[in-house]
């Protein structure tokens, strides 16, 4: 096993769906991958173009980020976003990047991830609270 593969596997956890995608245990429609990040189509898209980009290290959220150790993953995510949007030719018409931090913001998977949403005219960003 190569050293970088060993490091990646050591940082992943068993009960995280995104870690399982990284390990190849759960299939995903992968559109981008390098040594540090992976991008795949969202299984519940909210627009015609909806990609999720994640680091290949389990980091629960931006609030749990170790800025000295993990900032390189955030930079790499942004590089991937730029490459993905250019490869799919959505950069000219525009796209939205979303990341949710914690429960009240809508974070469903506790693994840092960014959504790239594009491919159609997006509504202005609205905060909608459903109260039961």
C-alpha positions, 0 to 999 in steps of 0.5 A, a space after each residue: 500500500 502506498 503511503 498516501 493511500 495509507 494516510 487516507 484510509 487512516 483518516 476515514 471512519 466507518 459510519 460516514 457515507 462519504 468515507 465509504 464513497 472514498 473507500 469505494 464501498 458505496 458507488 458514486 457517479 464520480 466526475 472528478 478525483 485527485 489525491 486529496 478530493 473527490 467530486 460526484 453527482 448528488 443523488 438528490 439534485 436540486 438543480 440540473 447540475 448538482 455535484 458534491 465535492 469532498 476531501 479525502 480526509 474525514 473532517 466533520 465540518 468547517 468548525 472542526 477544521 484544523 486550519 494548519 493541517 487541513 487548509 490544504 483540503 479546502 484549497 484543493 476543493 476550490 481548485 476542483 470546483 473551478 476545474 469541474 465547472 469549466 469541464 462541464 461548461 457551467 462557469 460562464 452562465 454561473 453556479 452556486 457553491 453551498 456548504 452547510 455547517 451543523 444541524 441548523 444549517 442543514 448539514 446532513 452528512 458530518 463530513 465537510 462537503 461543498 455543493 456545486 449547483 448550476 445548469 439553470 437560472 437559480 432563485 435568489 438564495 432564500 432561507 426557509 424554515 419549516 416549523 412543525 
